[in-house]
Amino acid sequence: MPDKPDYKTLKITQIGNSLGVVLPKEVLADLNVERGDKIYLSRSPDGYNVTKSDPEFEHQMKIARRIMKERYDMLRELAK
């Protein structure tokens, strides 16, 4: 029998003039974030994902890694 999904129910609440949700302590610990840190919300086929890493930065790093792999010899020469 498949494992039961681990869901957290969050209630939308009034925070000043805005609406927001409060993340439970265990979620903050899993994300390794604390007050003042940024988290990122991105759309996915299943809804939304919350992550600590900046998706745009990750995309740029993926491109940079590909270029570094393709141009390894040239970059090694320039580093001399």
PyMOL Python script that loads the backbone (N, CA, C, O; Angstrom):
from pymol import cmd

cmd.read_pdbstr("""\
ATOM      1  N   MET A   1       0.850  -1.179   0.000  1.00  0.00           N
ATOM      2  CA  MET A   1       0.000   0.000   0.000  1.00  0.00           C
ATOM      3  C   MET A   1       0.898   1.246   0.000  1.00  0.00           C
ATOM      4  O   MET A   1       1.847   1.307   0.782  1.00  0.00           O
ATOM      5  N   PRO A   2       0.623   2.238  -0.857  1.00  0.00           N
ATOM      6  CA  PRO A   2       1.466   3.437  -0.926  1.00  0.00           C
ATOM      7  C   PRO A   2       1.410   4.239   0.369  1.00  0.00           C
ATOM      8  O   PRO A   2       0.423   4.204   1.104  1.00  0.00           O
ATOM      9  N   ASP A   3       2.511   4.969   0.628  1.00  0.00           N
ATOM     10  CA  ASP A   3       2.550   5.834   1.800  1.00  0.00           C
ATOM     11  C   ASP A   3       1.528   6.949   1.668  1.00  0.00           C
ATOM     12  O   ASP A   3       1.247   7.434   0.572  1.00  0.00           O
ATOM     13  N   LYS A   4       0.983   7.339   2.800  1.00  0.00           N
ATOM     14  CA  LYS A   4       0.036   8.444   2.824  1.00  0.00           C
ATOM     15  C   LYS A   4       0.814   9.751   2.643  1.00  0.00           C
ATOM     16  O   LYS A   4       1.829   9.958   3.309  1.00  0.00           O
ATOM     17  N   PRO A   5       0.348  10.642   1.742  1.00  0.00           N
ATOM     18  CA  PRO A   5       1.046  11.923   1.546  1.00  0.00           C
ATOM     19  C   PRO A   5       1.098  12.724   2.844  1.00  0.00           C
ATOM     20  O   PRO A   5       0.173  12.670   3.654  1.00  0.00           O
ATOM     21  N   ASP A   6       2.188  13.467   3.036  1.00  0.00           N
ATOM     22  CA  ASP A   6       2.371  14.291   4.232  1.00  0.00           C
ATOM     23  C   ASP A   6       1.870  15.698   3.938  1.00  0.00           C
ATOM     24  O   ASP A   6       2.605  16.517   3.388  1.00  0.00           O
ATOM     25  N   TYR A   7       0.624  15.981   4.301  1.00  0.00           N
ATOM     26  CA  TYR A   7       0.013  17.275   4.033  1.00  0.00           C
ATOM     27  C   TYR A   7       0.040  18.147   5.278  1.00  0.00           C
ATOM     28  O   TYR A   7      -0.054  17.654   6.401  1.00  0.00           O
ATOM     29  N   LYS A   8       0.168  19.436   5.063  1.00  0.00           N
ATOM     30  CA  LYS A   8       0.023  20.425   6.126  1.00  0.00           C
ATOM     31  C   LYS A   8      -1.110  21.346   5.702  1.00  0.00           C
ATOM     32  O   LYS A   8      -1.124  21.836   4.573  1.00  0.00           O
ATOM     33  N   THR A   9      -2.042  21.581   6.585  1.00  0.00           N
ATOM     34  CA  THR A   9      -3.140  22.490   6.304  1.00  0.00           C
ATOM     35  C   THR A   9      -2.767  23.857   6.856  1.00  0.00           C
ATOM     36  O   THR A   9      -2.447  23.992   8.037  1.00  0.00           O
ATOM     37  N   LEU A  10      -2.810  24.866   5.998  1.00  0.00           N
ATOM     38  CA  LEU A  10      -2.486  26.230   6.400  1.00  0.00           C
ATOM     39  C   LEU A  10      -3.732  27.088   6.265  1.00  0.00           C
ATOM     40  O   LEU A  10      -4.465  26.985   5.281  1.00  0.00           O
ATOM     41  N   LYS A  11      -3.962  27.920   7.240  1.00  0.00           N
ATOM     42  CA  LYS A  11      -5.127  28.794   7.237  1.00  0.00           C
ATOM     43  C   LYS A  11      -4.701  30.182   6.769  1.00  0.00           C
ATOM     44  O   LYS A  11      -3.699  30.721   7.240  1.00  0.00           O
ATOM     45  N   ILE A  12      -5.458  30.755   5.847  1.00  0.00           N
ATOM     46  CA  ILE A  12      -5.194  32.121   5.389  1.00  0.00           C
ATOM     47  C   ILE A  12      -5.703  33.067   6.466  1.00  0.00           C
ATOM     48  O   ILE A  12      -6.842  32.968   6.924  1.00  0.00           O
ATOM     49  N   THR A  13      -4.820  33.993   6.861  1.00  0.00           N
ATOM     50  CA  THR A  13      -5.148  34.909   7.947  1.00  0.00           C
ATOM     51  C   THR A  13      -4.801  36.343   7.570  1.00  0.00           C
ATOM     52  O   THR A  13      -4.006  36.582   6.662  1.00  0.00           O
ATOM     53  N   GLN A  14      -5.402  37.287   8.275  1.00  0.00           N
ATOM     54  CA  GLN A  14      -5.129  38.712   8.062  1.00  0.00           C
ATOM     55  C   GLN A  14      -3.806  39.056   8.741  1.00  0.00           C
ATOM     56  O   GLN A  14      -3.618  38.778   9.926  1.00  0.00           O
ATOM     57  N   ILE A  15      -2.885  39.667   7.978  1.00  0.00           N
ATOM     58  CA  ILE A  15      -1.613  40.138   8.527  1.00  0.00           C
ATOM     59  C   ILE A  15      -1.489  41.596   8.102  1.00  0.00           C
ATOM     60  O   ILE A  15      -1.102  41.885   6.970  1.00  0.00           O
ATOM     61  N   GLY A  16      -1.816  42.508   9.003  1.00  0.00           N
ATOM     62  CA  GLY A  16      -1.858  43.931   8.651  1.00  0.00           C
ATOM     63  C   GLY A  16      -2.927  44.148   7.610  1.00  0.00           C
ATOM     64  O   GLY A  16      -4.078  43.756   7.806  1.00  0.00           O
ATOM     65  N   ASN A  17      -2.552  44.781   6.478  1.00  0.00           N
ATOM     66  CA  ASN A  17      -3.500  45.007   5.384  1.00  0.00           C
ATOM     67  C   ASN A  17      -3.435  43.908   4.334  1.00  0.00           C
ATOM     68  O   ASN A  17      -4.053  44.021   3.276  1.00  0.00           O
ATOM     69  N   SER A  18      -2.695  42.854   4.619  1.00  0.00           N
ATOM     70  CA  SER A  18      -2.501  41.765   3.665  1.00  0.00           C
ATOM     71  C   SER A  18      -3.080  40.473   4.200  1.00  0.00           C
ATOM     72  O   SER A  18      -3.542  40.397   5.338  1.00  0.00           O
ATOM     73  N   LEU A  19      -3.044  39.453   3.344  1.00  0.00           N
ATOM     74  CA  LEU A  19      -3.403  38.102   3.752  1.00  0.00           C
ATOM     75  C   LEU A  19      -2.137  37.268   3.732  1.00  0.00           C
ATOM     76  O   LEU A  19      -1.236  37.529   2.936  1.00  0.00           O
ATOM     77  N   GLY A  20      -2.058  36.277   4.589  1.00  0.00           N
ATOM     78  CA  GLY A  20      -0.872  35.438   4.621  1.00  0.00           C
ATOM     79  C   GLY A  20      -1.148  34.121   5.313  1.00  0.00           C
ATOM     80  O   GLY A  20      -2.248  33.868   5.804  1.00  0.00           O
ATOM     81  N   VAL A  21      -0.125  33.292   5.339  1.00  0.00           N
ATOM     82  CA  VAL A  21      -0.190  32.017   6.052  1.00  0.00           C
ATOM     83  C   VAL A  21       0.996  31.949   7.015  1.00  0.00           C
ATOM     84  O   VAL A  21       2.040  32.553   6.769  1.00  0.00           O
ATOM     85  N   VAL A  22       0.829  31.224   8.091  1.00  0.00           N
ATOM     86  CA  VAL A  22       1.896  31.002   9.055  1.00  0.00           C
ATOM     87  C   VAL A  22       2.397  29.583   8.834  1.00  0.00           C
ATOM     88  O   VAL A  22       1.620  28.628   8.862  1.00  0.00           O
ATOM     89  N   LEU A  23       3.709  29.452   8.611  1.00  0.00           N
ATOM     90  CA  LEU A  23       4.290  28.130   8.389  1.00  0.00           C
ATOM     91  C   LEU A  23       4.623  27.483   9.730  1.00  0.00           C
ATOM     92  O   LEU A  23       5.218  28.123  10.597  1.00  0.00           O
ATOM     93  N   PRO A  24       4.244  26.225   9.905  1.00  0.00           N
ATOM     94  CA  PRO A  24       4.565  25.523  11.153  1.00  0.00           C
ATOM     95  C   PRO A  24       6.082  25.383  11.347  1.00  0.00           C
ATOM     96  O   PRO A  24       6.844  25.387  10.380  1.00  0.00           O
ATOM     97  N   LYS A  25       6.504  25.259  12.609  1.00  0.00           N
ATOM     98  CA  LYS A  25       7.927  25.149  12.941  1.00  0.00           C
ATOM     99  C   LYS A  25       8.622  24.043  12.176  1.00  0.00           C
ATOM    100  O   LYS A  25       9.750  24.224  11.716  1.00  0.00           O
ATOM    101  N   GLU A  26       7.972  22.903  12.031  1.00  0.00           N
ATOM    102  CA  GLU A  26       8.621  21.775  11.345  1.00  0.00           C
ATOM    103  C   GLU A  26       8.839  22.066   9.862  1.00  0.00           C
ATOM    104  O   GLU A  26       9.808  21.582   9.277  1.00  0.00           O
ATOM    105  N   VAL A  27       7.957  22.844   9.251  1.00  0.00           N
ATOM    106  CA  VAL A  27       8.129  23.226   7.850  1.00  0.00           C
ATOM    107  C   VAL A  27       9.313  24.186   7.726  1.00  0.00           C
ATOM    108  O   VAL A  27      10.137  24.044   6.823  1.00  0.00           O
ATOM    109  N   LEU A  28       9.398  25.162   8.631  1.00  0.00           N
ATOM    110  CA  LEU A  28      10.527  26.091   8.633  1.00  0.00           C
ATOM    111  C   LEU A  28      11.846  25.341   8.827  1.00  0.00           C
ATOM    112  O   LEU A  28      12.850  25.662   8.191  1.00  0.00           O
ATOM    113  N   ALA A  29      11.835  24.346   9.706  1.00  0.00           N
ATOM    114  CA  ALA A  29      13.045  23.547   9.943  1.00  0.00           C
ATOM    115  C   ALA A  29      13.409  22.742   8.696  1.00  0.00           C
ATOM    116  O   ALA A  29      14.584  22.659   8.337  1.00  0.00           O
ATOM    117  N   ASP A  30      12.417  22.151   8.037  1.00  0.00           N
ATOM    118  CA  ASP A  30      12.674  21.383   6.814  1.00  0.00           C
ATOM    119  C   ASP A  30      13.245  22.268   5.712  1.00  0.00           C
ATOM    120  O   ASP A  30      14.120  21.840   4.959  1.00  0.00           O
ATOM    121  N   LEU A  31      12.751  23.501   5.616  1.00  0.00           N
ATOM    122  CA  LEU A  31      13.246  24.438   4.607  1.00  0.00           C
ATOM    123  C   LEU A  31      14.562  25.083   5.029  1.00  0.00           C
ATOM    124  O   LEU A  31      15.254  25.693   4.214  1.00  0.00           O
ATOM    125  N   ASN A  32      14.902  24.942   6.319  1.00  0.00           N
ATOM    126  CA  ASN A  32      16.107  25.553   6.887  1.00  0.00           C
ATOM    127  C   ASN A  32      16.070  27.079   6.719  1.00  0.00           C
ATOM    128  O   ASN A  32      17.027  27.695   6.251  1.00  0.00           O
ATOM    129  N   VAL A  33      14.931  27.667   7.117  1.00  0.00           N
ATOM    130  CA  VAL A  33      14.757  29.115   7.041  1.00  0.00           C
ATOM    131  C   VAL A  33      14.343  29.660   8.396  1.00  0.00           C
ATOM    132  O   VAL A  33      13.841  28.937   9.257  1.00  0.00           O
ATOM    133  N   GLU A  34      14.566  30.949   8.558  1.00  0.00           N
ATOM    134  CA  GLU A  34      14.147  31.630   9.778  1.00  0.00           C
ATOM    135  C   GLU A  34      13.707  33.040   9.410  1.00  0.00           C
ATOM    136  O   GLU A  34      13.751  33.429   8.243  1.00  0.00           O
ATOM    137  N   ARG A  35      13.288  33.790  10.400  1.00  0.00           N
ATOM    138  CA  ARG A  35      12.792  35.150  10.178  1.00  0.00           C
ATOM    139  C   ARG A  35      13.799  35.961   9.347  1.00  0.00           C
ATOM    140  O   ARG A  35      14.997  35.962   9.628  1.00  0.00           O
ATOM    141  N   GLY A  36      13.290  36.641   8.331  1.00  0.00           N
ATOM    142  CA  GLY A  36      14.121  37.482   7.482  1.00  0.00           C
ATOM    143  C   GLY A  36      14.618  36.792   6.221  1.00  0.00           C
ATOM    144  O   GLY A  36      14.999  37.466   5.264  1.00  0.00           O
ATOM    145  N   ASP A  37      14.621  35.448   6.197  1.00  0.00           N
ATOM    146  CA  ASP A  37      15.033  34.720   5.001  1.00  0.00           C
ATOM    147  C   ASP A  37      13.957  34.836   3.930  1.00  0.00           C
ATOM    148  O   ASP A  37      12.795  35.114   4.227  1.00  0.00           O
ATOM    149  N   LYS A  38      14.355  34.622   2.691  1.00  0.00           N
ATOM    150  CA  LYS A  38      13.406  34.611   1.582  1.00  0.00           C
ATOM    151  C   LYS A  38      13.090  33.175   1.209  1.00  0.00           C
ATOM    152  O   LYS A  38      13.951  32.297   1.273  1.00  0.00           O
ATOM    153  N   ILE A  39      11.841  32.946   0.817  1.00  0.00           N
ATOM    154  CA  ILE A  39      11.447  31.669   0.222  1.00  0.00           C
ATOM    155  C   ILE A  39      10.795  32.007  -1.106  1.00  0.00           C
ATOM    156  O   ILE A  39      10.331  33.128  -1.316  1.00  0.00           O
ATOM    157  N   TYR A  40      10.763  31.034  -1.993  1.00  0.00           N
ATOM    158  CA  TYR A  40      10.268  31.257  -3.347  1.00  0.00           C
ATOM    159  C   TYR A  40       9.101  30.325  -3.637  1.00  0.00           C
ATOM    160  O   TYR A  40       9.127  29.139  -3.308  1.00  0.00           O
ATOM    161  N   LEU A  41       8.094  30.886  -4.251  1.00  0.00           N
ATOM    162  CA  LEU A  41       6.890  30.161  -4.625  1.00  0.00           C
ATOM    163  C   LEU A  41       6.883  30.070  -6.137  1.00  0.00           C
ATOM    164  O   LEU A  41       6.927  31.089  -6.825  1.00  0.00           O
ATOM    165  N   SER A  42       6.826  28.846  -6.658  1.00  0.00           N
ATOM    166  CA  SER A  42       6.801  28.676  -8.112  1.00  0.00           C
ATOM    167  C   SER A  42       5.655  27.761  -8.502  1.00  0.00           C
ATOM    168  O   SER A  42       5.301  26.825  -7.785  1.00  0.00           O
ATOM    169  N   ARG A  43       5.088  28.064  -9.664  1.00  0.00           N
ATOM    170  CA  ARG A  43       3.969  27.265 -10.161  1.00  0.00           C
ATOM    171  C   ARG A  43       4.493  25.935 -10.683  1.00  0.00           C
ATOM    172  O   ARG A  43       5.555  25.881 -11.303  1.00  0.00           O
ATOM    173  N   SER A  44       3.757  24.877 -10.435  1.00  0.00           N
ATOM    174  CA  SER A  44       4.106  23.551 -10.933  1.00  0.00           C
ATOM    175  C   SER A  44       2.849  22.902 -11.497  1.00  0.00           C
ATOM    176  O   SER A  44       1.747  23.410 -11.290  1.00  0.00           O
ATOM    177  N   PRO A  45       2.999  21.793 -12.202  1.00  0.00           N
ATOM    178  CA  PRO A  45       1.799  21.126 -12.742  1.00  0.00           C
ATOM    179  C   PRO A  45       0.803  20.715 -11.653  1.00  0.00           C
ATOM    180  O   PRO A  45      -0.397  20.611 -11.907  1.00  0.00           O
ATOM    181  N   ASP A  46       1.312  20.482 -10.437  1.00  0.00           N
ATOM    182  CA  ASP A  46       0.447  20.052  -9.331  1.00  0.00           C
ATOM    183  C   ASP A  46      -0.081  21.206  -8.492  1.00  0.00           C
ATOM    184  O   ASP A  46      -0.884  20.981  -7.587  1.00  0.00           O
ATOM    185  N   GLY A  47       0.342  22.421  -8.764  1.00  0.00           N
ATOM    186  CA  GLY A  47      -0.077  23.582  -7.971  1.00  0.00           C
ATOM    187  C   GLY A  47       1.082  24.543  -7.814  1.00  0.00           C
ATOM    188  O   GLY A  47       1.462  25.228  -8.764  1.00  0.00           O
ATOM    189  N   TYR A  48       1.648  24.597  -6.610  1.00  0.00           N
ATOM    190  CA  TYR A  48       2.794  25.471  -6.326  1.00  0.00           C
ATOM    191  C   TYR A  48       3.819  24.734  -5.485  1.00  0.00           C
ATOM    192  O   TYR A  48       3.486  23.827  -4.722  1.00  0.00           O
ATOM    193  N   ASN A  49       5.072  25.138  -5.639  1.00  0.00           N
ATOM    194  CA  ASN A  49       6.163  24.616  -4.822  1.00  0.00           C
ATOM    195  C   ASN A  49       6.757  25.754  -4.028  1.00  0.00           C
ATOM    196  O   ASN A  49       6.855  26.878  -4.521  1.00  0.00           O
ATOM    197  N   VAL A  50       7.155  25.470  -2.799  1.00  0.00           N
ATOM    198  CA  VAL A  50       7.849  26.430  -1.952  1.00  0.00           C
ATOM    199  C   VAL A  50       9.261  25.920  -1.762  1.00  0.00           C
ATOM    200  O   VAL A  50       9.463  24.755  -1.419  1.00  0.00           O
ATOM    201  N   THR A  51      10.252  26.796  -1.985  1.00  0.00           N
ATOM    202  CA  THR A  51      11.639  26.386  -1.849  1.00  0.00           C
ATOM    203  C   THR A  51      12.478  27.532  -1.307  1.00  0.00           C
ATOM    204  O   THR A  51      12.099  28.698  -1.415  1.00  0.00           O
ATOM    205  N   LYS A  52      13.620  27.189  -0.722  1.00  0.00           N
ATOM    206  CA  LYS A  52      14.534  28.204  -0.219  1.00  0.00           C
ATOM    207  C   LYS A  52      15.428  28.732  -1.339  1.00  0.00           C
ATOM    208  O   LYS A  52      15.887  29.872  -1.284  1.00  0.00           O
ATOM    209  N   SER A  53      15.672  27.910  -2.346  1.00  0.00           N
ATOM    210  CA  SER A  53      16.586  28.329  -3.407  1.00  0.00           C
ATOM    211  C   SER A  53      15.839  29.106  -4.489  1.00  0.00           C
ATOM    212  O   SER A  53      14.708  28.778  -4.848  1.00  0.00           O
ATOM    213  N   ASP A  54      16.500  30.136  -4.995  1.00  0.00           N
ATOM    214  CA  ASP A  54      15.932  31.015  -6.009  1.00  0.00           C
ATOM    215  C   ASP A  54      15.890  30.270  -7.344  1.00  0.00           C
ATOM    216  O   ASP A  54      16.946  29.954  -7.892  1.00  0.00           O
ATOM    217  N   PRO A  55      14.712  29.982  -7.879  1.00  0.00           N
ATOM    218  CA  PRO A  55      14.616  29.226  -9.135  1.00  0.00           C
ATOM    219  C   PRO A  55      15.330  29.910 -10.305  1.00  0.00           C
ATOM    220  O   PRO A  55      15.899  29.224 -11.153  1.00  0.00           O
ATOM    221  N   GLU A  56      15.312  31.231 -10.368  1.00  0.00           N
ATOM    222  CA  GLU A  56      15.987  31.948 -11.449  1.00  0.00           C
ATOM    223  C   GLU A  56      17.503  31.763 -11.342  1.00  0.00           C
ATOM    224  O   GLU A  56      18.175  31.548 -12.351  1.00  0.00           O
ATOM    225  N   PHE A  57      18.037  31.847 -10.125  1.00  0.00           N
ATOM    226  CA  PHE A  57      19.470  31.636  -9.919  1.00  0.00           C
ATOM    227  C   PHE A  57      19.849  30.203 -10.289  1.00  0.00           C
ATOM    228  O   PHE A  57      20.876  29.980 -10.929  1.00  0.00           O
ATOM    229  N   GLU A  58      19.032  29.240  -9.893  1.00  0.00           N
ATOM    230  CA  GLU A  58      19.294  27.836 -10.225  1.00  0.00           C
ATOM    231  C   GLU A  58      19.319  27.643 -11.739  1.00  0.00           C
ATOM    232  O   GLU A  58      20.156  26.902 -12.256  1.00  0.00           O
ATOM    233  N   HIS A  59      18.415  28.299 -12.447  1.00  0.00           N
ATOM    234  CA  HIS A  59      18.369  28.223 -13.911  1.00  0.00           C
ATOM    235  C   HIS A  59      19.657  28.792 -14.513  1.00  0.00           C
ATOM    236  O   HIS A  59      20.247  28.195 -15.413  1.00  0.00           O
ATOM    237  N   GLN A  60      20.085  29.948 -14.006  1.00  0.00           N
ATOM    238  CA  GLN A  60      21.318  30.572 -14.497  1.00  0.00           C
ATOM    239  C   GLN A  60      22.530  29.679 -14.216  1.00  0.00           C
ATOM    240  O   GLN A  60      23.426  29.567 -15.054  1.00  0.00           O
ATOM    241  N   MET A  61      22.558  29.048 -13.049  1.00  0.00           N
ATOM    242  CA  MET A  61      23.680  28.169 -12.703  1.00  0.00           C
ATOM    243  C   MET A  61      23.701  26.932 -13.603  1.00  0.00           C
ATOM    244  O   MET A  61      24.775  26.448 -13.957  1.00  0.00           O
ATOM    245  N   LYS A  62      22.553  26.429 -13.968  1.00  0.00           N
ATOM    246  CA  LYS A  62      22.478  25.281 -14.868  1.00  0.00           C
ATOM    247  C   LYS A  62      23.107  25.636 -16.215  1.00  0.00           C
ATOM    248  O   LYS A  62      23.853  24.842 -16.790  1.00  0.00           O
ATOM    249  N   ILE A  63      22.800  26.835 -16.710  1.00  0.00           N
ATOM    250  CA  ILE A  63      23.379  27.300 -17.972  1.00  0.00           C
ATOM    251  C   ILE A  63      24.886  27.478 -17.824  1.00  0.00           C
ATOM    252  O   ILE A  63      25.650  27.071 -18.699  1.00  0.00           O
ATOM    253  N   ALA A  64      25.317  28.089 -16.710  1.00  0.00           N
ATOM    254  CA  ALA A  64      26.745  28.315 -16.480  1.00  0.00           C
ATOM    255  C   ALA A  64      27.504  26.991 -16.407  1.00  0.00           C
ATOM    256  O   ALA A  64      28.593  26.877 -16.970  1.00  0.00           O
ATOM    257  N   ARG A  65      26.949  25.995 -15.726  1.00  0.00           N
ATOM    258  CA  ARG A  65      27.605  24.681 -15.631  1.00  0.00           C
ATOM    259  C   ARG A  65      27.753  24.036 -17.006  1.00  0.00           C
ATOM    260  O   ARG A  65      28.778  23.426 -17.309  1.00  0.00           O
ATOM    261  N   ARG A  66      26.714  24.179 -17.837  1.00  0.00           N
ATOM    262  CA  ARG A  66      26.774  23.611 -19.187  1.00  0.00           C
ATOM    263  C   ARG A  66      27.880  24.282 -19.992  1.00  0.00           C
ATOM    264  O   ARG A  66      28.659  23.611 -20.669  1.00  0.00           O
ATOM    265  N   ILE A  67      27.943  25.609 -19.914  1.00  0.00           N
ATOM    266  CA  ILE A  67      28.977  26.348 -20.648  1.00  0.00           C
ATOM    267  C   ILE A  67      30.362  25.968 -20.143  1.00  0.00           C
ATOM    268  O   ILE A  67      31.276  25.759 -20.940  1.00  0.00           O
ATOM    269  N   MET A  68      30.528  25.877 -18.823  1.00  0.00           N
ATOM    270  CA  MET A  68      31.830  25.513 -18.263  1.00  0.00           C
ATOM    271  C   MET A  68      32.254  24.113 -18.707  1.00  0.00           C
ATOM    272  O   MET A  68      33.434  23.864 -18.957  1.00  0.00           O
ATOM    273  N   LYS A  69      31.289  23.212 -18.803  1.00  0.00           N
ATOM    274  CA  LYS A  69      31.605  21.855 -19.249  1.00  0.00           C
ATOM    275  C   LYS A  69      32.011  21.859 -20.726  1.00  0.00           C
ATOM    276  O   LYS A  69      32.978  21.203 -21.113  1.00  0.00           O
ATOM    277  N   GLU A  70      31.265  22.602 -21.542  1.00  0.00           N
ATOM    278  CA  GLU A  70      31.550  22.657 -22.977  1.00  0.00           C
ATOM    279  C   GLU A  70      32.867  23.380 -23.280  1.00  0.00           C
ATOM    280  O   GLU A  70      33.559  23.032 -24.236  1.00  0.00           O
ATOM    281  N   ARG A  71      33.207  24.363 -22.485  1.00  0.00           N
ATOM    282  CA  ARG A  71      34.394  25.203 -22.733  1.00  0.00           C
ATOM    283  C   ARG A  71      35.496  24.969 -21.700  1.00  0.00           C
ATOM    284  O   ARG A  71      36.295  25.865 -21.430  1.00  0.00           O
ATOM    285  N   TYR A  72      35.539  23.779 -21.129  1.00  0.00           N
ATOM    286  CA  TYR A  72      36.496  23.466 -20.073  1.00  0.00           C
ATOM    287  C   TYR A  72      37.936  23.778 -20.473  1.00  0.00           C
ATOM    288  O   TYR A  72      38.664  24.425 -19.721  1.00  0.00           O
ATOM    289  N   ASP A  73      38.349  23.318 -21.660  1.00  0.00           N
ATOM    290  CA  ASP A  73      39.743  23.521 -22.085  1.00  0.00           C
ATOM    291  C   ASP A  73      40.079  25.012 -22.222  1.00  0.00           C
ATOM    292  O   ASP A  73      41.143  25.454 -21.789  1.00  0.00           O
ATOM    293  N   MET A  74      39.186  25.765 -22.813  1.00  0.00           N
ATOM    294  CA  MET A  74      39.417  27.187 -22.992  1.00  0.00           C
ATOM    295  C   MET A  74      39.493  27.893 -21.625  1.00  0.00           C
ATOM    296  O   MET A  74      40.373  28.726 -21.410  1.00  0.00           O
ATOM    297  N   LEU A  75      38.591  27.567 -20.721  1.00  0.00           N
ATOM    298  CA  LEU A  75      38.586  28.198 -19.400  1.00  0.00           C
ATOM    299  C   LEU A  75      39.827  27.818 -18.601  1.00  0.00           C
ATOM    300  O   LEU A  75      40.346  28.629 -17.833  1.00  0.00           O
ATOM    301  N   ARG A  76      40.303  26.589 -18.779  1.00  0.00           N
ATOM    302  CA  ARG A  76      41.524  26.151 -18.092  1.00  0.00           C
ATOM    303  C   ARG A  76      42.731  26.957 -18.593  1.00  0.00           C
ATOM    304  O   ARG A  76      43.595  27.330 -17.800  1.00  0.00           O
ATOM    305  N   GLU A  77      42.792  27.225 -19.886  1.00  0.00           N
ATOM    306  CA  GLU A  77      43.877  28.026 -20.450  1.00  0.00           C
ATOM    307  C   GLU A  77      43.830  29.462 -19.941  1.00  0.00           C
ATOM    308  O   GLU A  77      44.864  30.052 -19.627  1.00  0.00           O
ATOM    309  N   LEU A  78      42.635  30.014 -19.863  1.00  0.00           N
ATOM    310  CA  LEU A  78      42.489  31.392 -19.387  1.00  0.00           C
ATOM    311  C   LEU A  78      42.867  31.519 -17.908  1.00  0.00           C
ATOM    312  O   LEU A  78      43.319  32.576 -17.468  1.00  0.00           O
ATOM    313  N   ALA A  79      42.683  30.446 -17.153  1.00  0.00           N
ATOM    314  CA  ALA A  79      42.991  30.478 -15.715  1.00  0.00           C
ATOM    315  C   ALA A  79      44.498  30.456 -15.437  1.00  0.00           C
ATOM    316  O   ALA A  79      44.916  30.734 -14.313  1.00  0.00           O
ATOM    317  N   LYS A  80      45.314  30.132 -16.432  1.00  0.00           N
ATOM    318  CA  LYS A  80      46.773  30.064 -16.236  1.00  0.00           C
ATOM    319  C   LYS A  80      47.385  31.423 -16.066  1.00  0.00           C
ATOM    320  O   LYS A  80      48.598  31.537 -15.892  1.00  0.00           O
TER     321      LYS A  80
END
""", "prot")
cmd.dss("prot")
cmd.show_as("cartoon", "prot")
cmd.util.cbc("prot")
cmd.orient("prot")
